Amino acid sequence: MINSLLIEGIDVQTWTYILVGLTFSLYIVIAIWSRASSTKEFYVAGGGVSPWANGMATAADWMSAASFIGMAGIISFAGYDGAVYLMGWTGGYVLLALLLAPYLRKFGKFTVPDFIGDRYYSKTARIVAVFCALLVSFTYVSGQMQGVGIVFSRFLEVDYNTGVIIGVFIVLFYAVLGGMKGITYTQVAQYCVLIFAFMVPAIFISIQMTGNPIPQLGFGSELADGSGTYLLDKLDGLSTELGFAEYTQGSKSLIDVFAITLALMVGTAGLPHVIIRFFTVKRVRDARKSAGIALLLIVVLYSTAPAVAVFARTNLIETVSDKPYDDMPQWFKKWETTGLIAFDDKNNDGLIQYVADTKENELMVNRDIMVLANPEIAKLPNWVIALVAAGGLAAALSTAAGLLLVISSSVSHDLIKKVFNPKISEKGELVAARLSAVGAVTVAGYFGINPPGFVAAVVALAFGLAAASFFPAIVLGIFYKRMNKEGAIAGMIVGITAMGLYILKFKFGVFDGGLDAVAGLKKDWWFGISPEGFGSIAMALNFIVSIVIMQFTKEPPEDVQEIVENIRIPSGATKALDH
């Protein structure tokens, strides 16, 4: 009884210091224990990671701040339309695991630019691939640093920018010291932290609202208040009363839904920080096995996210709509200090008008706070609130570390070792990799402090860039032996350029008057496709250009065609069996 009272008496900030301190200490101890002593350990963890460990590390790498913080946040506001993120990201992982990962593992290269450079027998192809990898990775990592800043600024009550800087130093420590070996085993711990932190509040709130302990079933169940009303029906009613569309009805055009889903799927299959995970196991069979394990572990969070979104949205509306501002609970005032929720009393009546009409609406809510604030809104114990903070940091830092490794290996291995200084010693290459990681994390911190949008939306742009650049080059490189360097290089340049220009135009208003013009540009989207979905169009351009250019240029050398034949033959099989 006394212990229970003591636990209840500890405030959220103290709990956050305790849980974040314990988890960070664990990550640092693991990094020191598993520090890399060779380039192979730095790039691919020595190639000896077990399927289960690699599966957990892959799941943590995959479930970034966008998955933990951003996805449920987007679904809580977009409702049915937010399902495109669920479909695209889960479907994309299946595509990667079945279509690409085993073949890339059999090819046996450290990085995606390494595969493209050797498969297309060209330093130019390698350099273009490095540029694309850096662009994708920096875009993606800015979303992770943004997530770190949000968590630190609210729960440790530090300035947002200070939070990003703290995260930068933590990632820098274990990524630079341990390389892929340190990152892999740190990510195993981070998966355990993030999944526990995501599921515990979801289960608590599901029981609280519907009496069902399984969140996936709870959000489709009747409310526990005995009214006989289903939770989703209640949320539909609350939404329409405030002028919003019904939560369970979609508003996006069919072509945009298709384009975003496809861009996220094929973008997944081209993400360099996920692909590199399949080089860390001993055998091709282990790559397949770890892919299946990771998928099962990923499904736990992804199938829960819609429930968390519904719980958070319902509780938020009931807590703030038409309620006196002076009566708002402590969590509201705490989030106000971060600037991620703001009240503007336009009619000076002291009541919060939270409505769809932008002229009358008095409440601004950043969707990225929904998962983090959800336990507070639901009045869960302080230790649960702090646990979510630790989980959000684990998700952001695990992916950030993987991305930083891609950036550092692209510079040290693919540029310095393979292009500019082939005679560099292993020790020199390891030093270059670590220095590259330092530079990368500095740039990542800058983009975290100056993000171009919500966490999940920023990450979606990275997927579009990966779809536009890498996916066609990898697929054609594996399954079409006639594909040559001229076609691949031209396709990557056209794809990444088209996607980049579209982002600059419709996300930043570069050609139309800057950020102030962005909101008005929506009606001018080409074919009605948003920037998050344009990766599908850019990918199609890449395929078309690659194949057309290939038709008018020289075939690849025989030895390259032979390699392409061999990587598609099962281990132990003869060529005769392939025909």
GILINRA-V922327 format. One record per residue. N is the residue number from 0. RES is the residue in three letters. PSI is psi in degrees with one decimal (* if undefined). Layout:
BEGIN
n:N res:RES psi:PSI
n:N res:RES psi:PSI
END
This chain:
BEGIN
n:0 res:MET psi:-47.4
n:1 res:ILE psi:-44.2
n:2 res:ASN psi:-40.7
n:3 res:SER psi:-42.4
n:4 res:LEU psi:-37.7
n:5 res:LEU psi:-43.1
n:6 res:ILE psi:-44.8
n:7 res:GLU psi:-26.1
n:8 res:GLY psi:-11.3
n:9 res:ILE psi:129.0
n:10 res:ASP psi:170.4
n:11 res:VAL psi:-43.4
n:12 res:GLN psi:-40.8
n:13 res:THR psi:-44.4
n:14 res:TRP psi:-39.5
n:15 res:THR psi:-44.0
n:16 res:TYR psi:-40.4
n:17 res:ILE psi:-52.9
n:18 res:LEU psi:-42.4
n:19 res:VAL psi:-40.0
n:20 res:GLY psi:-43.7
n:21 res:LEU psi:-45.8
n:22 res:THR psi:-41.5
n:23 res:PHE psi:-39.6
n:24 res:SER psi:-41.1
n:25 res:LEU psi:-44.9
n:26 res:TYR psi:-41.3
n:27 res:ILE psi:-41.3
n:28 res:VAL psi:-43.5
n:29 res:ILE psi:-41.8
n:30 res:ALA psi:-41.5
n:31 res:ILE psi:-43.3
n:32 res:TRP psi:-35.5
n:33 res:SER psi:28.0
n:34 res:ARG psi:145.1
n:35 res:ALA psi:137.7
n:36 res:SER psi:-0.6
n:37 res:SER psi:165.0
n:38 res:THR psi:-33.6
n:39 res:LYS psi:-39.4
n:40 res:GLU psi:-35.4
n:41 res:PHE psi:-41.5
n:42 res:TYR psi:-45.5
n:43 res:VAL psi:26.6
n:44 res:ALA psi:29.7
n:45 res:GLY psi:-2.0
n:46 res:GLY psi:20.1
n:47 res:GLY psi:24.6
n:48 res:VAL psi:139.4
n:49 res:SER psi:155.5
n:50 res:PRO psi:-40.3
n:51 res:TRP psi:-44.6
n:52 res:ALA psi:-41.3
n:53 res:ASN psi:-35.5
n:54 res:GLY psi:-43.4
n:55 res:MET psi:-41.1
n:56 res:ALA psi:-40.3
n:57 res:THR psi:-42.1
n:58 res:ALA psi:-42.6
n:59 res:ALA psi:-40.5
n:60 res:ASP psi:-40.6
n:61 res:TRP psi:-42.7
n:62 res:MET psi:86.1
n:63 res:SER psi:-169.0
n:64 res:ALA psi:-28.9
n:65 res:ALA psi:-39.4
n:66 res:SER psi:-45.9
n:67 res:PHE psi:-48.1
n:68 res:ILE psi:-48.9
n:69 res:GLY psi:-39.1
n:70 res:MET psi:-52.5
n:71 res:ALA psi:-32.1
n:72 res:GLY psi:-44.4
n:73 res:ILE psi:-43.8
n:74 res:ILE psi:-35.3
n:75 res:SER psi:-28.3
n:76 res:PHE psi:-38.3
n:77 res:ALA psi:-17.9
n:78 res:GLY psi:-129.2
n:79 res:TYR psi:-38.4
n:80 res:ASP psi:-27.3
n:81 res:GLY psi:-11.7
n:82 res:ALA psi:-18.9
n:83 res:VAL psi:-32.2
n:84 res:TYR psi:-40.0
n:85 res:LEU psi:-48.1
n:86 res:MET psi:-44.8
n:87 res:GLY psi:-46.5
n:88 res:TRP psi:-39.7
n:89 res:THR psi:-42.8
n:90 res:GLY psi:-36.3
n:91 res:GLY psi:-37.3
n:92 res:TYR psi:-38.9
n:93 res:VAL psi:-43.7
n:94 res:LEU psi:-45.8
n:95 res:LEU psi:-47.0
n:96 res:ALA psi:-38.4
n:97 res:LEU psi:-36.9
n:98 res:LEU psi:-34.8
n:99 res:LEU psi:-44.7
n:100 res:ALA psi:-49.3
n:101 res:PRO psi:-36.9
n:102 res:TYR psi:-39.8
n:103 res:LEU psi:-37.1
n:104 res:ARG psi:-39.7
n:105 res:LYS psi:-31.4
n:106 res:PHE psi:-32.9
n:107 res:GLY psi:28.8
n:108 res:LYS psi:156.9
n:109 res:PHE psi:-38.2
n:110 res:THR psi:167.2
n:111 res:VAL psi:-46.5
n:112 res:PRO psi:-31.6
n:113 res:ASP psi:-44.2
n:114 res:PHE psi:-49.0
n:115 res:ILE psi:-40.3
n:116 res:GLY psi:-43.2
n:117 res:ASP psi:-41.4
n:118 res:ARG psi:-36.8
n:119 res:TYR psi:16.8
n:120 res:TYR psi:50.7
n:121 res:SER psi:130.3
n:122 res:LYS psi:-33.9
n:123 res:THR psi:-43.3
n:124 res:ALA psi:-39.7
n:125 res:ARG psi:-43.4
n:126 res:ILE psi:-43.1
n:127 res:VAL psi:-42.1
n:128 res:ALA psi:-38.1
n:129 res:VAL psi:-45.2
n:130 res:PHE psi:-45.6
n:131 res:CYS psi:-42.2
n:132 res:ALA psi:-41.3
n:133 res:LEU psi:-42.6
n:134 res:LEU psi:-45.9
n:135 res:VAL psi:-47.3
n:136 res:SER psi:-40.5
n:137 res:PHE psi:-38.2
n:138 res:THR psi:-44.8
n:139 res:TYR psi:-44.2
n:140 res:VAL psi:-24.4
n:141 res:SER psi:-34.5
n:142 res:GLY psi:-36.2
n:143 res:GLN psi:-44.0
n:144 res:MET psi:-33.3
n:145 res:GLN psi:-42.7
n:146 res:GLY psi:-41.9
n:147 res:VAL psi:-44.0
n:148 res:GLY psi:-40.0
n:149 res:ILE psi:-46.4
n:150 res:VAL psi:-49.2
n:151 res:PHE psi:-41.7
n:152 res:SER psi:-33.1
n:153 res:ARG psi:-51.1
n:154 res:PHE psi:-27.4
n:155 res:LEU psi:0.2
n:156 res:GLU psi:46.9
n:157 res:VAL psi:165.7
n:158 res:ASP psi:143.7
n:159 res:TYR psi:-47.8
n:160 res:ASN psi:-38.2
n:161 res:THR psi:-39.0
n:162 res:GLY psi:-42.6
n:163 res:VAL psi:-43.0
n:164 res:ILE psi:-39.8
n:165 res:ILE psi:-45.4
n:166 res:GLY psi:-39.4
n:167 res:VAL psi:-45.0
n:168 res:PHE psi:-37.4
n:169 res:ILE psi:-48.5
n:170 res:VAL psi:-43.1
n:171 res:LEU psi:-40.1
n:172 res:PHE psi:-56.5
n:173 res:TYR psi:-21.0
n:174 res:ALA psi:-42.8
n:175 res:VAL psi:-39.3
n:176 res:LEU psi:-48.8
n:177 res:GLY psi:-17.6
n:178 res:GLY psi:-151.5
n:179 res:MET psi:-31.5
n:180 res:LYS psi:-49.3
n:181 res:GLY psi:-40.9
n:182 res:ILE psi:-42.4
n:183 res:THR psi:-52.2
n:184 res:TYR psi:-26.1
n:185 res:THR psi:-39.0
n:186 res:GLN psi:-29.0
n:187 res:VAL psi:-46.4
n:188 res:ALA psi:-39.3
n:189 res:GLN psi:-33.3
n:190 res:TYR psi:-45.7
n:191 res:CYS psi:-41.8
n:192 res:VAL psi:-48.5
n:193 res:LEU psi:-37.2
n:194 res:ILE psi:-37.2
n:195 res:PHE psi:-42.3
n:196 res:ALA psi:-30.2
n:197 res:PHE psi:-38.5
n:198 res:MET psi:-37.2
n:199 res:VAL psi:-53.8
n:200 res:PRO psi:-33.2
n:201 res:ALA psi:-42.4
n:202 res:ILE psi:-45.9
n:203 res:PHE psi:-48.6
n:204 res:ILE psi:-34.7
n:205 res:SER psi:-43.8
n:206 res:ILE psi:-42.2
n:207 res:GLN psi:-42.6
n:208 res:MET psi:-34.7
n:209 res:THR psi:-10.6
n:210 res:GLY psi:-0.2
n:211 res:ASN psi:123.7
n:212 res:PRO psi:-7.1
n:213 res:ILE psi:107.1
n:214 res:PRO psi:-38.8
n:215 res:GLN psi:-30.0
n:216 res:LEU psi:-31.3
n:217 res:GLY psi:-42.0
n:218 res:PHE psi:-7.6
n:219 res:GLY psi:12.6
n:220 res:SER psi:172.8
n:221 res:GLU psi:152.7
n:222 res:LEU psi:151.4
n:223 res:ALA psi:0.9
n:224 res:ASP psi:2.0
n:225 res:GLY psi:5.7
n:226 res:SER psi:-18.2
n:227 res:GLY psi:3.3
n:228 res:THR psi:137.5
n:229 res:TYR psi:145.5
n:230 res:LEU psi:-45.5
n:231 res:LEU psi:-35.9
n:232 res:ASP psi:-40.8
n:233 res:LYS psi:-43.5
n:234 res:LEU psi:-38.1
n:235 res:ASP psi:-44.5
n:236 res:GLY psi:-44.6
n:237 res:LEU psi:-40.8
n:238 res:SER psi:-46.8
n:239 res:THR psi:-33.4
n:240 res:GLU psi:-32.3
n:241 res:LEU psi:2.5
n:242 res:GLY psi:-1.3
n:243 res:PHE psi:162.9
n:244 res:ALA psi:156.9
n:245 res:GLU psi:135.3
n:246 res:TYR psi:-36.7
n:247 res:THR psi:5.6
n:248 res:GLN psi:137.4
n:249 res:GLY psi:150.9
n:250 res:SER psi:-13.6
n:251 res:LYS psi:150.0
n:252 res:SER psi:152.5
n:253 res:LEU psi:-39.6
n:254 res:ILE psi:-35.4
n:255 res:ASP psi:-39.5
n:256 res:VAL psi:-46.3
n:257 res:PHE psi:-44.2
n:258 res:ALA psi:-43.9
n:259 res:ILE psi:-46.0
n:260 res:THR psi:-46.2
n:261 res:LEU psi:-42.2
n:262 res:ALA psi:-41.3
n:263 res:LEU psi:-37.6
n:264 res:MET psi:-55.2
n:265 res:VAL psi:-25.4
n:266 res:GLY psi:-38.7
n:267 res:THR psi:-45.6
n:268 res:ALA psi:-10.4
n:269 res:GLY psi:7.6
n:270 res:LEU psi:118.0
n:271 res:PRO psi:-32.0
n:272 res:HIS psi:-21.6
n:273 res:VAL psi:-42.8
n:274 res:ILE psi:-39.6
n:275 res:ILE psi:-22.2
n:276 res:ARG psi:-28.5
n:277 res:PHE psi:-2.8
n:278 res:PHE psi:-4.5
n:279 res:THR psi:-4.7
n:280 res:VAL psi:166.4
n:281 res:LYS psi:-42.2
n:282 res:ARG psi:162.2
n:283 res:VAL psi:-40.1
n:284 res:ARG psi:-38.8
n:285 res:ASP psi:-32.6
n:286 res:ALA psi:-43.1
n:287 res:ARG psi:-43.7
n:288 res:LYS psi:-45.0
n:289 res:SER psi:-30.6
n:290 res:ALA psi:-42.1
n:291 res:GLY psi:-41.4
n:292 res:ILE psi:-45.4
n:293 res:ALA psi:-40.7
n:294 res:LEU psi:-43.0
n:295 res:LEU psi:-41.7
n:296 res:LEU psi:-34.3
n:297 res:ILE psi:-39.0
n:298 res:VAL psi:-31.5
n:299 res:VAL psi:-48.7
n:300 res:LEU psi:-44.0
n:301 res:TYR psi:-32.2
n:302 res:SER psi:-16.2
n:303 res:THR psi:-25.9
n:304 res:ALA psi:-43.4
n:305 res:PRO psi:-36.5
n:306 res:ALA psi:-44.7
n:307 res:VAL psi:-40.3
n:308 res:ALA psi:-44.1
n:309 res:VAL psi:-45.0
n:310 res:PHE psi:-47.4
n:311 res:ALA psi:-44.2
n:312 res:ARG psi:-44.7
n:313 res:THR psi:-48.3
n:314 res:ASN psi:-38.3
n:315 res:LEU psi:-49.6
n:316 res:ILE psi:-45.0
n:317 res:GLU psi:-27.9
n:318 res:THR psi:-38.2
n:319 res:VAL psi:-29.1
n:320 res:SER psi:123.1
n:321 res:ASP psi:25.6
n:322 res:LYS psi:149.4
n:323 res:PRO psi:135.2
n:324 res:TYR psi:-37.4
n:325 res:ASP psi:-18.6
n:326 res:ASP psi:4.5
n:327 res:MET psi:141.8
n:328 res:PRO psi:170.4
n:329 res:GLN psi:-35.9
n:330 res:TRP psi:-35.7
n:331 res:PHE psi:-47.2
n:332 res:LYS psi:-36.3
n:333 res:LYS psi:-44.5
n:334 res:TRP psi:-28.8
n:335 res:GLU psi:-36.9
n:336 res:THR psi:-21.1
n:337 res:THR psi:-14.0
n:338 res:GLY psi:3.8
n:339 res:LEU psi:-4.3
n:340 res:ILE psi:136.6
n:341 res:ALA psi:140.7
n:342 res:PHE psi:128.6
n:343 res:ASP psi:103.1
n:344 res:ASP psi:85.6
n:345 res:LYS psi:-34.1
n:346 res:ASN psi:6.2
n:347 res:ASN psi:36.9
n:348 res:ASP psi:-1.6
n:349 res:GLY psi:-3.5
n:350 res:LEU psi:146.4
n:351 res:ILE psi:112.4
n:352 res:GLN psi:104.2
n:353 res:TYR psi:96.6
n:354 res:VAL psi:167.9
n:355 res:ALA psi:-32.2
n:356 res:ASP psi:113.7
n:357 res:THR psi:-25.9
n:358 res:LYS psi:-31.1
n:359 res:GLU psi:-20.6
n:360 res:ASN psi:135.7
n:361 res:GLU psi:1.9
n:362 res:LEU psi:125.9
n:363 res:MET psi:123.9
n:364 res:VAL psi:118.7
n:365 res:ASN psi:123.8
n:366 res:ARG psi:-19.9
n:367 res:ASP psi:-10.4
n:368 res:ILE psi:-8.5
n:369 res:MET psi:-45.5
n:370 res:VAL psi:-41.7
n:371 res:LEU psi:-36.0
n:372 res:ALA psi:-15.3
n:373 res:ASN psi:-48.9
n:374 res:PRO psi:-33.7
n:375 res:GLU psi:-44.1
n:376 res:ILE psi:-37.7
n:377 res:ALA psi:1.0
n:378 res:LYS psi:42.1
n:379 res:LEU psi:165.2
n:380 res:PRO psi:152.8
n:381 res:ASN psi:-34.7
n:382 res:TRP psi:-29.2
n:383 res:VAL psi:-40.5
n:384 res:ILE psi:-44.6
n:385 res:ALA psi:-34.3
n:386 res:LEU psi:-39.6
n:387 res:VAL psi:-38.3
n:388 res:ALA psi:-45.2
n:389 res:ALA psi:-37.4
n:390 res:GLY psi:-41.2
n:391 res:GLY psi:-40.2
n:392 res:LEU psi:-39.9
n:393 res:ALA psi:-42.9
n:394 res:ALA psi:-46.0
n:395 res:ALA psi:-44.9
n:396 res:LEU psi:-34.6
n:397 res:SER psi:-44.9
n:398 res:THR psi:-39.8
n:399 res:ALA psi:-40.9
n:400 res:ALA psi:-44.2
n:401 res:GLY psi:-40.3
n:402 res:LEU psi:-40.0
n:403 res:LEU psi:-33.7
n:404 res:LEU psi:-40.1
n:405 res:VAL psi:-45.0
n:406 res:ILE psi:-47.6
n:407 res:SER psi:-39.1
n:408 res:SER psi:-32.3
n:409 res:SER psi:-39.7
n:410 res:VAL psi:-51.9
n:411 res:SER psi:-44.5
n:412 res:HIS psi:-50.2
n:413 res:ASP psi:-29.9
n:414 res:LEU psi:-58.8
n:415 res:ILE psi:-52.7
n:416 res:LYS psi:-45.6
n:417 res:LYS psi:-18.4
n:418 res:VAL psi:-56.5
n:419 res:PHE psi:-32.8
n:420 res:ASN psi:71.9
n:421 res:PRO psi:-21.3
n:422 res:LYS psi:5.9
n:423 res:ILE psi:139.9
n:424 res:SER psi:163.8
n:425 res:GLU psi:-39.8
n:426 res:LYS psi:-41.7
n:427 res:GLY psi:-38.8
n:428 res:GLU psi:-37.9
n:429 res:LEU psi:-40.4
n:430 res:VAL psi:-43.0
n:431 res:ALA psi:-39.3
n:432 res:ALA psi:-43.1
n:433 res:ARG psi:-38.8
n:434 res:LEU psi:-36.7
n:435 res:SER psi:-38.7
n:436 res:ALA psi:-38.6
n:437 res:VAL psi:-47.5
n:438 res:GLY psi:-40.5
n:439 res:ALA psi:-43.6
n:440 res:VAL psi:-28.0
n:441 res:THR psi:-45.9
n:442 res:VAL psi:-40.3
n:443 res:ALA psi:-40.4
n:444 res:GLY psi:-39.4
n:445 res:TYR psi:-46.9
n:446 res:PHE psi:-27.2
n:447 res:GLY psi:-36.7
n:448 res:ILE psi:-28.2
n:449 res:ASN psi:65.9
n:450 res:PRO psi:151.7
n:451 res:PRO psi:7.0
n:452 res:GLY psi:-166.2
n:453 res:PHE psi:156.3
n:454 res:VAL psi:-54.6
n:455 res:ALA psi:-35.5
n:456 res:ALA psi:-39.2
n:457 res:VAL psi:-44.8
n:458 res:VAL psi:-36.9
n:459 res:ALA psi:-34.9
n:460 res:LEU psi:-36.8
n:461 res:ALA psi:-38.7
n:462 res:PHE psi:-39.8
n:463 res:GLY psi:-40.6
n:464 res:LEU psi:-39.1
n:465 res:ALA psi:-40.4
n:466 res:ALA psi:-42.0
n:467 res:ALA psi:-27.7
n:468 res:SER psi:-57.4
n:469 res:PHE psi:-39.0
n:470 res:PHE psi:-51.5
n:471 res:PRO psi:-40.8
n:472 res:ALA psi:-37.5
n:473 res:ILE psi:-47.1
n:474 res:VAL psi:-48.8
n:475 res:LEU psi:-33.9
n:476 res:GLY psi:-30.3
n:477 res:ILE psi:-42.9
n:478 res:PHE psi:-1.0
n:479 res:TYR psi:96.3
n:480 res:LYS psi:-19.0
n:481 res:ARG psi:-13.5
n:482 res:MET psi:129.6
n:483 res:ASN psi:176.8
n:484 res:LYS psi:-37.8
n:485 res:GLU psi:-44.6
n:486 res:GLY psi:-43.8
n:487 res:ALA psi:-45.1
n:488 res:ILE psi:-47.7
n:489 res:ALA psi:-41.8
n:490 res:GLY psi:-45.2
n:491 res:MET psi:-42.1
n:492 res:ILE psi:-45.5
n:493 res:VAL psi:-44.4
n:494 res:GLY psi:-49.8
n:495 res:ILE psi:-33.5
n:496 res:THR psi:-45.9
n:497 res:ALA psi:-45.1
n:498 res:MET psi:-42.8
n:499 res:GLY psi:-44.6
n:500 res:LEU psi:-38.2
n:501 res:TYR psi:-40.7
n:502 res:ILE psi:-45.9
n:503 res:LEU psi:-37.9
n:504 res:LYS psi:-49.5
n:505 res:PHE psi:-9.7
n:506 res:LYS psi:-30.5
n:507 res:PHE psi:-7.5
n:508 res:GLY psi:31.4
n:509 res:VAL psi:-37.0
n:510 res:PHE psi:4.4
n:511 res:ASP psi:23.0
n:512 res:GLY psi:13.5
n:513 res:GLY psi:-170.7
n:514 res:LEU psi:-29.4
n:515 res:ASP psi:-23.3
n:516 res:ALA psi:-9.6
n:517 res:VAL psi:-45.9
n:518 res:ALA psi:-36.4
n:519 res:GLY psi:-8.4
n:520 res:LEU psi:-10.1
n:521 res:LYS psi:-40.8
n:522 res:LYS psi:-15.5
n:523 res:ASP psi:4.8
n:524 res:TRP psi:137.0
n:525 res:TRP psi:128.4
n:526 res:PHE psi:15.2
n:527 res:GLY psi:20.7
n:528 res:ILE psi:128.7
n:529 res:SER psi:163.7
n:530 res:PRO psi:-34.0
n:531 res:GLU psi:-23.7
n:532 res:GLY psi:-8.3
n:533 res:PHE psi:-15.8
n:534 res:GLY psi:-28.3
n:535 res:SER psi:-44.0
n:536 res:ILE psi:-44.6
n:537 res:ALA psi:-37.0
n:538 res:MET psi:-43.0
n:539 res:ALA psi:-40.4
n:540 res:LEU psi:-41.9
n:541 res:ASN psi:-49.3
n:542 res:PHE psi:-47.8
n:543 res:ILE psi:-49.7
n:544 res:VAL psi:-43.8
n:545 res:SER psi:-48.1
n:546 res:ILE psi:-39.9
n:547 res:VAL psi:-47.9
n:548 res:ILE psi:-38.8
n:549 res:MET psi:-37.2
n:550 res:GLN psi:-25.7
n:551 res:PHE psi:12.3
n:552 res:THR psi:173.7
n:553 res:LYS psi:144.4
n:554 res:GLU psi:155.3
n:555 res:PRO psi:157.4
n:556 res:PRO psi:155.7
n:557 res:GLU psi:-40.1
n:558 res:ASP psi:-33.2
n:559 res:VAL psi:-42.4
n:560 res:GLN psi:-35.1
n:561 res:GLU psi:-40.0
n:562 res:ILE psi:-43.8
n:563 res:VAL psi:-39.7
n:564 res:GLU psi:-44.1
n:565 res:ASN psi:-37.0
n:566 res:ILE psi:-14.6
n:567 res:ARG psi:3.3
n:568 res:ILE psi:127.8
n:569 res:PRO psi:145.9
n:570 res:SER psi:131.4
n:571 res:GLY psi:-9.2
n:572 res:ALA psi:158.5
n:573 res:THR psi:165.2
n:574 res:LYS psi:-33.0
n:575 res:ALA psi:-34.8
n:576 res:LEU psi:-18.8
n:577 res:ASP psi:-17.9
n:578 res:HIS psi:*
END
